[in-house]
Amino acid sequence: MDTSKIYFPDFPQQHKVKDVDVVTLYHERRFEELDAVVICKDKDGNVTATFGQNSWNCLPFSRKKDNNNLNFEELNSFPTLQRELKLLSFGWLFNKSPKKRKAIKFSSVRARLHNMNVVYKFLLDKNHSSLKYLSSSVIWAKLEYFLQKSNYAQGTIESTFVAINAAINDESWHKLELGLNPIKSITEARRISYKEAQQTLVIPERLCDAIYGKAIELVNGAHPYRQLILDIEKSLQDNYVEGGRNLEEKIKLGNRYSFMNEDGSIHKRKYTSAVQEFQPHRVKDLIAPLAAKVPNVRLKNGTDFKRYWGQLTNACYIVCGGFSGMRDSEIDKLTPKSYYKDIFEGRDFHMLQSHTFKLGHKRETWVTASSSKTAIELMATLTEEWRKEIAYPDKKYRDSIWVNKTYRSQPPALITGWNKRLQRFCKQFNFIVTEEDFAECLESNPHSINRVKEDVTVGNQWHMTTHQFRRTLAFYCIKNRLGTLVALKQQFKHLYLAMTEWYTIGGKLASLRDLKVDKKVQKVLDEINAETTANKIFKQWHSDETLSGTHGKAIMKMRGDVPTIYSSWDVIYKAVKDGKLTLHGSMHSYCKSGYNCDMDSVVTPQFCVDCGSGSSIIDEQQAKWWQKKHRSLVAYMESGEEISVSEHSHYVTQVRAAEKVMADFDMSFTPFEPDLKVANL
């Protein structure tokens, strides 16, 4: 039983879970013994989960602030299915794979169970008692329809099939005789669903400025009074505790209250309300000193103070995440000592230090804005007392500043559910999506069109999530040319540059879209272009150089009687400026028709030699290009390579065109005589 991924080296050996033959117990239907099997113990030897429980508390394995359970409660109504899924999960948790694969982390086990629950939800819905029923082609087809109807994305379906494959791979251990063949998860997921993975959204610029601006405003406004805010919080807590003592004294004297039930139990909400009535001080009076310092903030009662505290916490989180691009798991580990300032070549750099886990657990640093210092200092003060009371699930969370106390009767806890908190922040301050914001979203998120349509609604508040900080920072860094991809790769702690480039998608296009033409520079460029064109046309008409092409030959004939429009440089220049004369050049010819040309020569340059519209001009430099083309084509056709009839015809017409041009310039060449094997391919 490989438990290397779930126990730390210092975990007491005597409290580690002992291996039990759960497969035999399962197949011999010794369910009482099976249900008693210990799944997890803590460091003190206390059992936190057994096989029979429908939610396995695996905090000693996971050591996270949330998501520590393996949950089977959705199958409570069907114990047979539930027990089978528990057996599979036991094998994944303790790495029972007969193929001796590397053990996976607890978070991976939890994710696999989550994905497998999709399948078991289907089996429950269809009243099938085992995974083996999927071996029927009819039932498998129904599963595919179920996945389509549920509108799962390709990634979810792929992960679901990977989970099924994991069950198949462990078959010689669990002996469930599934009768299933391994699934090509990627191929099948793409066949079943057209719903591709959607990229995290960039926050529209107007909303980004408003949200980040409000966060900085709140942090800067509260920072000078941070000790006062903490002192008021202490006073409110002491006031509540004293109210509780006063109430208990009354109860001891025999008084009865509405929160006291007939069976002796307590109605908690009513009890809390009663405590408030016996508090020695009015909450409004305790809050008054702060209300006078921040008159723009509504602070009339305890609820207002709690809301303000929450807004300050969210604002500090936005500042730290928005200006660093850190992942949620990395922001989570910030402590009062995380900020420091570094000086390099005379410049100040504001830095944050935390843990990163993506490529292995290690300490890393991120460049940030100076406002992060203010945010860290504010949160360090506000949570000073609470951090002393916290029971951290793991040492890597120790002294984390993201602590909250929801109820005065309960101890503080690490904050979870940041996405909901951020969305509440947007709602409280009325950060509403406009039509312009929606249009910008569509432009900035070309790989997230479905997500934009699902999460972004004109007239609703912005649907903010933690990962948007990362995507938004990358996007605007590239859009506004504030950094390079290599610098972003370092900031984001990516292993590959391609991943960093994925985060910046849309930024470069937005940068080009925002470019503005300098009218003065454009005017100078137009004048230079007109002069260059006039010089070229004047030389063609007023020199004795040889020209080829239909119009080139006509020019040579008319040089003794030049038309008025070509009579002098000034006349030519004015005609070019007025748009009456144009001349567009390429490697093989010039064209006087400009964009009015039929453009056949885009793919077949030989058509320019005898241009049907009489517009082509070929000078000596371009004749050398035709000479080089002639040599390369002849060499290829004489090499013995088999070519098709259509290719032969295409090459020969180019060779003949080149020979016409070379003859006009008296260039020596050997006419090409076709003598090759033509293959019909």
C-alpha positions in Angstrom: 0.0 0.0 0.0 1.8 3.1 -1.3 1.0 6.1 1.0 4.1 8.2 0.1 1.9 10.9 -1.4 -0.4 11.3 1.5 1.8 11.2 4.6 4.5 13.7 5.6 7.8 12.2 6.8 7.1 13.3 10.4 3.7 11.5 10.6 3.7 9.0 13.5 4.3 5.5 12.2 1.9 4.0 14.7 -1.0 6.1 13.5 -0.7 5.3 9.8 -3.5 3.3 8.3 -2.9 -0.4 8.2 -3.5 -2.3 5.0 -6.7 -4.4 4.9 -7.9 -6.8 2.2 -11.1 -4.8 1.4 -11.5 -6.6 -1.9 -12.1 -10.0 -0.2 -14.5 -8.3 2.3 -16.4 -6.7 -0.5 -16.8 -9.8 -2.7 -17.6 -12.1 0.4 -20.2 -9.5 1.3 -18.8 -9.0 4.8 -20.1 -5.5 4.8 -20.0 -4.9 8.6 -16.3 -5.6 8.6 -15.8 -3.6 5.4 -17.6 -0.6 6.8 -15.4 -0.7 9.9 -12.1 -0.5 7.9 -10.2 2.7 8.9 -9.5 5.0 6.0 -7.8 7.9 7.7 -6.3 8.8 11.1 -4.8 12.1 12.4 -1.4 12.5 14.1 -3.0 11.8 17.5 -4.4 8.5 16.3 -8.0 9.7 16.1 -10.0 8.0 13.3 -11.4 10.6 10.9 -12.9 8.3 8.3 -14.0 4.7 7.9 -15.2 2.8 4.8 -18.8 2.8 6.0 -19.1 6.6 6.2 -20.5 8.3 3.1 -18.1 11.3 3.5 -14.5 10.5 4.2 -12.8 13.2 6.2 -9.3 13.1 4.9 -7.9 16.3 6.3 -4.7 14.5 7.6 -4.0 13.5 4.0 -5.1 16.7 2.2 -4.1 19.4 4.8 -6.0 22.0 2.8 -8.2 24.8 4.1 -11.2 23.2 2.2 -12.0 20.3 -0.1 -10.6 17.7 2.3 -13.4 15.1 1.9 -14.1 12.3 -0.5 -17.9 12.5 -0.8 -20.2 9.6 -1.8 -23.5 11.1 -0.5 -25.1 11.5 -3.9 -25.4 7.7 -4.0 -27.1 7.3 -0.6 -30.2 6.0 -2.2 -28.3 3.2 -3.9 -25.9 1.5 -1.5 -24.7 -1.1 -4.0 -23.4 1.6 -6.4 -22.1 3.6 -3.5 -20.1 0.7 -2.1 -18.6 -0.1 -5.6 -17.4 3.5 -6.0 -15.9 3.5 -2.5 -13.9 0.4 -3.4 -12.6 2.1 -6.6 -11.7 5.2 -4.6 -9.9 3.1 -1.9 -7.7 1.7 -4.6 -6.9 5.2 -6.0 -6.3 6.7 -2.5 -3.8 3.9 -1.5 -2.4 3.3 -5.0 -3.5 -0.3 -5.4 -2.8 -0.2 -9.1 -1.4 -3.6 -10.3 0.6 -1.7 -12.9 2.8 -0.2 -10.1 2.2 3.3 -11.3 3.3 6.3 -9.3 1.0 7.3 -6.5 -1.2 10.3 -7.1 -1.8 13.2 -4.7 -5.0 13.4 -2.6 -6.2 16.3 -4.7 -5.9 14.1 -7.8 -7.9 11.3 -6.1 -10.6 13.8 -5.2 -10.7 15.1 -8.8 -10.9 11.6 -10.2 -13.8 10.8 -7.8 -15.5 14.0 -8.9 -15.2 12.9 -12.5 -16.3 9.4 -11.9 -19.4 10.7 -10.1 -20.6 11.9 -13.5 -20.7 8.2 -14.6 -22.3 7.0 -11.4 -24.9 9.7 -11.6 -25.9 8.3 -15.0 -25.9 4.7 -13.5 -28.1 5.9 -10.7 -30.5 7.6 -13.1 -30.8 4.5 -15.2 -31.0 2.2 -12.1 -27.9 0.2 -13.0 -26.1 -1.4 -10.1 -22.5 -1.5 -11.4 -20.0 0.1 -13.7 -19.9 -3.2 -15.7 -23.3 -2.4 -17.3 -21.4 0.1 -19.5 -19.9 -2.9 -21.4 -23.3 -3.1 -23.2 -23.1 -1.0 -26.4 -26.7 0.1 -25.9 -26.0 1.5 -22.4 -22.8 3.0 -23.5 -24.6 4.9 -26.3 -27.0 6.1 -23.6 -24.1 7.4 -21.5 -22.8 9.3 -24.5 -26.2 10.9 -25.0 -26.3 11.7 -21.3 -23.0 13.5 -21.5 -24.1 15.5 -24.6 -27.5 16.3 -23.0 -25.7 17.5 -19.8 -23.7 19.9 -22.0 -20.4 18.9 -20.6 -17.3 20.4 -22.1 -14.7 18.3 -23.9 -12.3 18.5 -21.0 -14.9 17.2 -18.5 -15.9 14.3 -20.7 -12.2 13.5 -21.3 -11.5 13.5 -17.5 -14.6 11.3 -17.0 -13.2 8.7 -19.5 -9.8 8.9 -17.9 -11.5 8.0 -14.6 -13.2 5.0 -16.2 -9.8 3.9 -17.6 -8.4 4.1 -14.1 -11.0 1.7 -13.0 -10.3 -0.6 -15.9 -6.5 -0.5 -15.2 -7.1 -1.6 -11.6 -9.4 -4.5 -12.6 -7.0 -7.3 -11.5 -7.0 -5.8 -8.0 -10.7 -5.0 -7.4 -11.9 -8.0 -9.4 -15.2 -6.3 -10.5 -15.0 -8.0 -14.0 -16.1 -4.8 -15.7 -15.6 -6.2 -19.2 -14.7 -2.7 -20.6 -12.0 -1.9 -23.1 -9.7 1.2 -22.5 -11.2 4.4 -24.0 -9.3 6.8 -26.2 -10.4 9.6 -24.0 -9.3 12.6 -26.1 -10.6 11.3 -29.4 -13.9 10.2 -27.9 -14.5 13.4 -26.0 -14.0 15.5 -29.2 -16.4 13.2 -31.0 -19.1 13.5 -28.4 -18.9 17.2 -27.6 -18.1 20.3 -29.6 -17.9 22.4 -26.5 -14.2 23.2 -26.2 -12.4 24.5 -23.1 -13.0 28.2 -22.5 -10.1 30.5 -21.6 -10.4 32.7 -18.4 -11.8 36.2 -19.3 -9.9 39.4 -19.4 -11.5 42.1 -17.4 -12.6 44.9 -19.7 -10.4 48.0 -19.3 -13.1 50.3 -17.9 -14.2 47.8 -15.3 -10.6 46.8 -14.5 -9.7 50.5 -13.8 -12.9 50.9 -11.7 -12.4 47.6 -9.7 -8.7 48.0 -9.0 -9.2 51.7 -8.4 -11.9 51.1 -5.8 -9.7 48.4 -4.1 -6.8 50.9 -3.8 -9.1 53.6 -2.6 -10.4 51.4 0.2 -7.0 50.1 1.2 -5.4 53.6 1.3 -8.4 55.0 3.1 -8.3 52.4 5.9 -4.5 52.0 6.2 -4.0 55.0 8.6 -6.7 53.8 10.9 -5.9 50.1 10.8 -5.1 49.9 14.5 -8.3 51.7 15.4 -10.3 49.2 13.2 -8.6 46.3 15.1 -9.3 47.9 18.5 -13.0 48.3 17.6 -13.2 44.7 16.5 -11.7 43.6 19.9 -14.2 45.9 21.7 -17.1 44.4 19.8 -15.9 40.9 20.6 -15.4 41.7 24.3 -18.8 43.4 24.3 -20.4 40.2 22.9 -18.6 37.9 25.4 -19.8 40.2 28.2 -23.3 40.1 26.9 -23.1 36.3 27.0 -22.0 36.3 30.6 -24.8 38.6 31.6 -27.3 36.4 29.8 -25.9 33.2 31.5 -26.3 34.9 34.9 -29.9 35.6 34.1 -30.5 32.0 33.2 -28.9 30.8 36.4 -31.4 33.0 38.3 -34.2 30.9 36.7 -35.2 33.3 33.9 -36.5 31.6 30.7 -36.1 33.0 27.2 -37.5 32.2 23.8 -34.3 30.5 22.6 -34.7 27.8 25.3 -36.5 24.8 23.7 -38.7 22.3 25.7 -36.1 19.5 25.3 -33.4 21.7 26.8 -31.7 22.5 23.5 -30.8 26.0 22.4 -32.0 27.9 19.3 -28.7 29.4 18.3 -29.9 32.3 16.2 -32.4 33.4 18.9 -29.6 33.0 21.5 -27.3 35.3 19.6 -30.0 37.9 19.4 -30.6 37.6 23.1 -26.9 38.0 23.9 -26.9 41.3 22.0 -29.6 42.6 24.2 -27.5 42.1 27.3 -24.3 43.7 25.9 -23.0 46.4 28.2 -22.3 48.9 25.4 -24.2 49.9 22.3 -22.5 48.7 19.1 -23.1 52.1 17.5 -21.1 53.8 20.2 -18.2 51.5 19.8 -18.1 52.0 16.1 -18.5 55.8 16.3 -14.7 56.7 16.4 -14.2 55.0 13.1 -17.3 56.4 11.5 -15.9 59.9 12.2 -12.6 59.0 10.4 -14.2 57.6 7.3 -17.4 59.6 6.8 -18.0 58.2 3.2 -18.5 54.7 4.6 -21.8 53.7 6.1 -21.1 52.6 9.7 -24.3 52.7 11.7 -24.4 49.2 13.2 -22.5 45.9 13.6 -23.6 44.7 10.2 -22.2 47.8 8.5 -18.9 47.2 10.3 -18.8 43.6 9.3 -19.5 44.6 5.6 -16.7 47.2 5.7 -14.3 44.7 7.1 -15.1 42.2 4.4 -14.7 44.9 1.7 -11.3 45.8 3.1 -10.3 42.1 3.0 -11.5 41.7 -0.6 -9.8 45.0 -1.6 -6.4 43.8 -0.2 -6.8 40.5 -2.1 -7.6 42.3 -5.3 -4.5 44.6 -4.9 -2.2 41.6 -4.2 -3.6 39.5 -7.0 -4.2 42.1 -9.6 -0.7 43.6 -9.6 1.2 40.3 -9.3 -0.7 37.8 -11.4 -0.2 35.2 -8.6 -2.4 32.0 -8.6 -5.1 31.8 -5.9 -3.0 29.0 -4.1 0.0 31.4 -4.1 -1.9 34.5 -2.8 -3.4 32.2 -0.1 0.0 31.8 1.5 0.9 35.5 1.9 1.9 36.5 5.4 2.8 39.8 7.2 6.4 39.2 6.1 5.6 38.5 2.4 6.3 42.0 1.2 9.8 43.4 0.7 11.5 46.0 -1.4 14.5 45.3 -3.5 16.8 47.9 -5.3 18.4 47.1 -8.6 20.4 49.6 -10.6 19.0 52.4 -8.5 15.4 51.5 -9.0 12.9 50.3 -6.3 11.2 46.9 -7.0 8.3 45.9 -4.8 8.2 42.2 -4.2 5.9 39.5 -2.8 7.2 36.2 -1.5 5.0 33.1 -1.1 4.8 29.4 -1.8 4.2 27.9 -5.3 3.1 24.3 -5.9 2.6 24.0 -9.7 6.1 22.7 -10.3 6.8 21.4 -6.8 6.6 23.1 -3.4 9.0 26.0 -3.1 9.4 29.6 -2.1 9.1 32.1 -5.0 9.0 35.9 -5.5 6.8 38.0 -7.7 7.2 41.6 -8.8 4.2 43.8 -7.7 3.0 47.4 -7.2 3.8 49.5 -4.2 0.1 49.4 -3.2 0.7 45.7 -2.2 2.8 46.9 0.7 -0.1 48.9 2.0 -2.5 46.0 1.5 -0.2 43.5 3.3 0.3 45.9 6.2 -3.5 46.5 6.5 -4.4 42.8 6.6 -1.5 42.0 8.9 -2.9 44.4 11.5 -6.6 43.5 11.0 -5.9 39.8 11.5 -3.3 40.1 14.2 -5.4 38.5 17.0 -7.2 36.0 14.8 -4.0 34.5 13.5 -3.1 33.5 17.0 -6.3 31.5 17.4 -6.2 29.7 14.0 -5.6 25.9 13.8 -3.8 25.8 10.5 -4.4 22.6 8.5 -0.8 22.6 7.3 2.4 24.5 8.1 2.5 26.1 4.7 -0.6 28.1 5.7 1.0 29.3 8.9 0.4 33.0 9.6 -1.6 33.5 6.4 -3.2 36.9 6.5 -6.5 35.7 4.8 -8.4 35.0 8.0 -12.0 35.8 8.8 -14.4 35.4 11.7 -18.0 35.0 10.4 -19.7 34.7 13.8 -18.7 36.1 17.2 -19.7 32.8 18.8 -17.3 30.8 16.6 -13.5 30.8 16.2 -11.8 32.4 13.2 -11.0 30.4 10.1 -9.1 30.6 6.8 -11.1 32.3 4.1 -12.5 30.1 1.3 -14.8 30.9 -1.6 -12.9 33.9 -3.0 -14.8 33.9 -6.3 -18.1 34.5 -4.5 -16.5 37.2 -2.3 -15.1 39.0 -5.4 -18.5 38.8 -7.1 -20.1 40.2 -4.0 -17.5 43.1 -4.1 -18.5 43.9 -7.7 -22.2 43.9 -6.7 -21.7 46.1 -3.6 -20.0 48.8 -5.6 -22.2 48.4 -8.7 -19.6 47.4 -11.3 -22.1 46.9 -14.0 -21.4 45.6 -17.5 -22.2 48.0 -20.3 -22.7 47.2 -24.0 -19.2 48.6 -24.7 -17.8 46.3 -22.1 -19.5 43.3 -23.6 -18.2 44.2 -27.1 -14.7 44.6 -25.7 -15.0 41.2 -24.0 -15.8 39.5 -27.3 -12.7 41.2 -28.9 -10.3 40.5 -26.0 -11.4 36.9 -25.5 -11.4 35.1 -28.9 -11.1 31.7 -27.2 -13.9 32.3 -24.7 -16.9 33.3 -26.8 -19.2 30.8 -25.0 -18.0 31.9 -21.6 -18.5 35.5 -22.5 -22.1 34.7 -23.5 -22.7 32.7 -20.3 -21.0 34.9 -17.7 -21.2 38.4 -19.1 -24.6 40.1 -19.2 -25.2 43.7 -20.0 -26.8 45.3 -17.0 -25.4 42.8 -14.5 -22.4 43.1 -12.3 -19.0 41.8 -13.6 -18.6 38.0 -12.9 -15.2 38.2 -11.3 -13.0 35.2 -10.5 -9.5 34.8 -9.0 -7.8 33.6 -12.2 -8.9 36.7 -14.0 -6.1 38.6 -12.3 -3.5 36.4 -14.0 -5.1 36.6 -17.5 -5.8 40.3 -17.2 -2.2 41.2 -16.2 -0.8 39.2 -19.1 -3.2 40.7 -21.6 -2.6 44.3 -20.7 1.2 43.8 -20.4 1.3 42.8 -24.0 -1.4 45.2 -25.2 0.4 48.2 -23.6 3.9 46.9 -24.3 4.8 46.9 -20.6 6.8 43.7 -20.7 8.0 40.8 -22.8 6.8 37.2 -22.9 10.0 36.1 -21.3 9.5 38.5 -18.4 5.9 37.3 -18.0 7.0 33.7 -18.1 9.2 34.4 -15.1 6.5 36.3 -13.3 3.9 33.6 -13.8 6.4 30.7 -13.0 5.6 28.9 -16.2 7.7 26.0 -17.4 7.0 26.7 -21.1 6.8 30.0 -23.0 3.8 28.7 -24.9 1.7 28.6 -21.8 2.6 32.3 -21.1 1.6 33.1 -24.7 -1.7 31.4 -24.1 -2.5 33.9 -21.3 -1.7 36.9 -23.5 -4.0 35.8 -26.4 -5.8 38.9 -27.8 -3.3 41.3 -26.3 -1.1 41.8 -29.3 -4.1 42.2 -31.6 -5.6 44.8 -29.2 -2.2 46.6 -29.2 -2.3 46.9 -33.0 -5.9 47.9 -33.0 -5.1 50.8 -30.7 -2.2 52.1 -32.8 -2.9 55.6 -34.1 -1.3 57.0 -37.2 0.7 60.2 -36.8 -0.8 62.5 -39.5 2.5 64.4 -39.9 4.5 61.2 -40.4 1.9 59.9 -42.7 2.1 63.1 -44.8 5.9 62.8 -45.1 5.6 59.1 -46.1 3.0 60.0 -48.8 5.3 62.7 -50.2 8.3 60.3 -50.3 6.2 57.6 -52.0 4.9 60.1 -54.6 8.4 61.3 -55.3 9.8 57.8 -55.7 7.0 56.8 -58.0 7.4 60.0 -60.1 11.2 59.3 -60.4 10.6 55.8 -61.6 8.0 56.8 -64.2 10.1 59.7 -65.4 13.1 57.4 -65.9 11.0 54.9 -67.9 9.9 57.6 -70.3 13.0 59.9 -70.5 15.9 57.4 -70.7 17.1 54.9 -73.3 16.9 51.9 -71.0 15.3 48.7 -72.4 11.9 47.7 -71.1 9.8 44.6 -71.6 6.1 43.9 -70.9 3.2 45.1 -72.9 3.3 48.7 -71.6 7.1 48.7 -71.4 7.3 48.0 -75.1 4.7 50.7 -75.8 6.8 53.3 -73.8 9.9 52.5 -75.9 7.9 53.2 -79.1 6.5 56.5 -77.8 9.7 58.0 -76.4 10.1 60.2 -79.5 6.5 61.6 -79.0 5.9 61.5 -75.2 2.3 62.1 -74.1 1.7 65.4 -72.2 1.0 63.6 -68.9 4.5 62.2 -69.1 6.2 65.3 -70.5 8.1 66.5 -67.4 8.9 65.4 -63.9 6.6 68.1 -62.4 3.7 67.0 -64.5 4.2 63.3 -63.5 4.6 64.2 -59.8 1.3 66.2 -59.8 -0.5 63.4 -61.6 0.8 60.9 -59.0 -0.3 63.2 -56.2 -3.7 63.5 -57.7 -4.0 59.8 -58.1 -4.1 59.9 -61.9 -0.9 57.9 -62.3 0.0 54.8 -60.2 2.8 52.3 -60.4 2.9 49.2 -58.3 6.0 46.9 -58.4 6.9 43.3 -57.6 9.9 41.1 -58.1 8.9 40.3 -61.7 7.2 43.5 -63.0 5.6 46.9 -62.6 2.0 47.6 -63.2 0.5 50.9 -64.2 -3.0 49.8 -63.4 -2.3 49.5 -59.7 -5.2 47.9 -57.8 -7.4 47.9 -60.9 -5.3 45.1 -62.2 -7.1 41.7 -62.7 -4.5 40.2 -60.4 -4.0 37.0 -62.3 -0.3 37.4 -61.8 -0.6 36.9 -58.0 -0.2 33.2 -58.5 0.9 33.1 -62.2 3.5 35.8 -62.8 3.9 34.7 -66.5 0.6 36.4 -67.3 2.3 39.8 -66.7 4.7 39.4 -69.6 2.0 39.6 -72.2 -0.5 41.4 -69.9 -4.0 41.5 -71.5 -4.8 45.0 -70.1 -1.5 46.4 -71.6 -0.2 47.5 -68.1 3.0 45.6 -67.4 6.5 47.1 -67.4 9.6 45.0 -66.9 13.0 46.7 -66.4 16.5 45.1 -66.4 16.5 44.3 -62.7 13.3 42.3 -63.1 14.6 40.7 -66.2 17.4 39.2 -64.1 14.7 37.7 -61.8 13.1 36.0 -64.9 16.6 34.7 -65.9 17.0 33.2 -62.5 13.5 31.7 -62.7 14.3 30.2 -66.1 17.4 28.4 -64.7 15.7 27.0 -61.7 12.7 25.7 -63.5 14.7 24.1 -66.4 17.1 22.4 -63.8 14.1 21.0 -62.0 12.3 19.6 -65.1 15.6 18.1 -66.3 16.3 16.4 -63.0 14.2 13.3 -63.8 11.6 14.0 -61.2 8.1 12.7 -62.1 5.7 15.5 -62.5 2.0 15.7 -63.4 0.6 17.1 -66.6 -0.8 20.1 -64.9 2.5 20.9 -63.2 4.4 20.4 -66.5 2.1 22.9 -68.3 2.4 25.4 -65.4 6.3 25.3 -65.5 6.6 25.4 -69.3 4.4 28.6 -69.6 6.7 30.3 -67.0 9.8 29.2 -68.9 8.4 30.5 -72.2 7.5 33.8 -70.5 11.1 34.1 -69.1 12.6 33.4 -72.5 10.5 36.3 -74.0 11.8 38.7 -71.4 15.4 37.5 -71.8 15.1 37.9 -75.6 13.9 41.5 -75.2 17.1 42.2 -73.1 19.4 40.3 -75.4 20.3 37.9 -72.5 22.0 34.7 -73.6 20.0 31.5 -72.9 19.4 28.0 -74.3 15.7 27.6 -75.3 14.1 24.8 -73.4 13.1 21.7 -75.4 10.7 19.4 -73.4 12.1 15.9 -73.3 10.9 14.3 -70.1 8.8 11.6 -68.7 5.3 12.9 -67.9 3.4 10.8 -65.3 -0.3 11.0 -64.8 -0.6 11.3 -61.0 
